[in-house]
Amino acid sequence: LRRLSADNPALLVRAFHDDVVVVGATADMATLQPDAAGLGSAIDAELVPAKCVGWCPSGAPPPPGWSAPWVTAGVTQFSVPLGSPACVSAGVEERAAG
């Protein structure tokens, strides 16, 4: 998680167990899947694009090379968020302002 975040400083990366949530601009997501897959393979883990989803409420298309489903509506996250809503909002706002 730390390495994925360090390799993608424009993105907000949060995780709990094997669930990872990444927030950022569409253009900044271009290397996310290859970076995650590479880091996973280094520890004998596999990224499964069919279990991933990109969500863009603005309707923008996915970045080039995006191999997971890409949707513009209808995503519900089922996981346990770490940090309060204020903590997550602060991270999102920090990246949006940059």
Secondary structure, DSSP 8 states (H G I E B T S, - for coil): -HHHHHH-TTSEEEEETTEEEEE--GGGGTTHHHHHHHHHHHTT----GGG--EE-TT-----TT--S-EESS-----S---S-HHHHHHHHHHHHH-
